[in-house]
Amino acid sequence: MEQTRFRIVGGTDINPPDRTSPTAEDVLREAQRRLATGDNDPQRLRALATGRPVPSATRYRMMQIEFVATTLSALRPIPADFADDRYWPGG
């Protein structure tokens, strides 16, 4: 009977060894994720389809998310916990 050998390789696909801190692209991806959740996308699509404006509360929240993304992207170094809710506006 043939014996199977396993080799454990951990973390190489999640955190590449050449990248130790978050990048501006990581922050922008987090901002896009936050913009895509909640009521933002349906409101934008409805505004495009009907010509009605996006509600001011939704527009304001989107503006806040974009501001946080710009601010966090400009920091050197970008905080490792940039995706933590404490940096981003609440829902």
Phi, psi and chi 1 to 4 in degrees:
 res  aa     phi    psi   chi1   chi2   chi3   chi4
   1 MET       -  135.7 -176.7 -174.5 -128.3      -
   2 GLU   -83.0  136.7 -167.1  174.0  -45.1      -
   3 GLN   -95.3  134.3 -146.9  174.7    8.1      -
   4 THR   -91.7  135.1  -55.6      -      -      -
   5 ARG  -111.4  135.8  -65.5 -176.7  131.8 -179.4
   6 PHE  -114.2  144.7  -66.9   99.3      -      -
   7 ARG  -121.6  126.3 -168.7  176.6  101.2 -168.9
   8 ILE   -90.5  123.3  -62.2  173.4      -      -
   9 VAL  -124.4  115.6  178.3      -      -      -
  10 GLY  -115.8  137.5      -      -      -      -
  11 GLY    79.6   -5.9      -      -      -      -
  12 THR   -69.7  -28.6   56.2      -      -      -
  13 ASP   -88.2  -15.8   59.4  -24.8      -      -
  14 ILE   -92.3  -50.5  -62.9  170.9      -      -
  15 ASN  -122.3   96.8  -64.9  -41.5      -      -
  16 PRO   -58.1  143.4  -16.5   24.8      -      -
  17 PRO   -63.8  -23.7   15.9  -23.5      -      -
  18 ASP   -84.4   -3.2   61.1  -29.9      -      -
  19 ARG  -123.2  111.6 -162.7  171.6  113.0 -159.7
  20 THR  -104.5  -21.7   58.2      -      -      -
  21 SER  -128.8  158.1   61.7      -      -      -
  22 PRO   -64.0  154.6  -12.1   20.8      -      -
  23 THR  -109.7  169.3   64.5      -      -      -
  24 ALA   -61.1  -33.6      -      -      -      -
  25 GLU   -64.2  -36.9  -70.1   79.5   25.4      -
  26 ASP   -61.6  -43.1  -64.2  -30.6      -      -
  27 VAL   -65.2  -42.4  174.8      -      -      -
  28 LEU   -65.8  -36.0  -64.9  177.0      -      -
  29 ARG   -64.2  -39.8  -88.5 -166.2  -61.3  -83.0
  30 GLU   -64.4  -41.0  176.5   64.1   16.1      -
  31 ALA   -63.0  -43.2      -      -      -      -
  32 GLN   -62.3  -39.4  -71.9  -59.6  -39.0      -
  33 ARG   -62.0  -43.6 -175.5 -169.7   70.7   77.4
  34 ARG   -69.6  -34.7  -71.9  175.9 -179.1  -90.8
  35 LEU   -68.8  -32.1  -74.0  169.8      -      -
  36 ALA   -77.6  -19.7      -      -      -      -
  37 THR   -88.9  166.6   60.1      -      -      -
  38 GLY    75.3 -144.5      -      -      -      -
  39 ASP  -101.1    5.5 -154.5   23.3      -      -
  40 ASN   -67.2  -55.3  -60.3  -31.1      -      -
  41 ASP   -62.5  -47.4  -84.3   -9.5      -      -
  42 PRO   -59.1  -37.0  -23.1   31.4      -      -
  43 GLN   -66.2  -42.0  -66.9  -70.2  -12.5      -
  44 ARG   -64.4  -44.2  -84.8 -167.5  -80.9 -173.3
  45 LEU   -63.6  -42.0  -68.5  173.8      -      -
  46 ARG   -61.7  -40.3 -171.5  175.6  -59.1  124.6
  47 ALA   -64.4  -40.3      -      -      -      -
  48 LEU   -67.1  -39.4  -71.8  171.6      -      -
  49 ALA   -76.3  -37.5      -      -      -      -
  50 THR  -106.1  -16.5   64.6      -      -      -
  51 GLY    84.5   -2.9      -      -      -      -
  52 ARG   -74.1  143.9  -72.6  179.7  164.5  171.6
  53 PRO   -70.5  153.8   21.9  -28.7      -      -
  54 VAL   -68.0  135.4  174.2      -      -      -
  55 PRO   -53.1  144.6  -24.6   33.2      -      -
  56 SER   -61.5  -35.1   59.6      -      -      -
  57 ALA   -64.3  -39.9      -      -      -      -
  58 THR   -69.0  -43.4  -56.8      -      -      -
  59 ARG   -60.5  -41.5 -116.7 -172.9    5.6 -105.7
  60 TYR   -64.4  -43.7 -176.4   65.4      -      -
  61 ARG   -63.0  -41.4 -175.6  170.9 -177.9  -81.0
  62 MET   -62.8  -40.2  -67.9  165.2   61.7      -
  63 MET   -63.5  -40.6 -144.3  168.9   40.2      -
  64 GLN   -62.9  -43.9  -72.0  176.5  -43.7      -
  65 ILE   -62.2  -43.6  -69.6  171.9      -      -
  66 GLU   -64.0  -37.8  -69.4  166.3   -1.1      -
  67 PHE   -64.2  -45.9  175.6   78.9      -      -
  68 VAL   -61.8  -42.9  169.5      -      -      -
  69 ALA   -61.1  -43.9      -      -      -      -
  70 THR   -64.4  -43.3  -57.7      -      -      -
  71 THR   -66.8  -47.9  -56.5      -      -      -
  72 LEU   -64.3  -37.0  -75.0  174.5      -      -
  73 SER   -64.6  -28.4  -63.8      -      -      -
  74 ALA   -83.0  -15.4      -      -      -      -
  75 LEU   -69.5  145.9  -66.3  176.4      -      -
  76 ARG  -132.4  111.7  -65.5  -65.2  175.9 -104.7
  77 PRO   -81.6  158.3   31.2  -34.9      -      -
  78 ILE   -71.3  132.5  -64.6  172.2      -      -
  79 PRO   -57.9  140.7  -17.2   26.0      -      -
  80 ALA   -64.3  -27.4      -      -      -      -
  81 ASP   -99.4   34.4   63.9  -16.7      -      -
  82 PHE   -57.2  -23.1   70.1   91.0      -      -
  83 ALA   -85.7   -2.2      -      -      -      -
  84 ASP   -63.3  141.6 -168.0  -53.8      -      -
  85 ASP   -61.7  -19.8  -73.6  -21.0      -      -
  86 ARG   -66.4  -21.9   69.4 -174.2  172.5  135.1
  87 TYR   -85.2  -23.5  -66.5  110.9      -      -
  88 TRP  -107.2  152.3  -58.4   90.0      -      -
  89 PRO   -64.8  148.1   21.8  -29.4      -      -
  90 GLY   -74.1  162.2      -      -      -      -
  91 GLY   -78.4      -      -      -      -      -
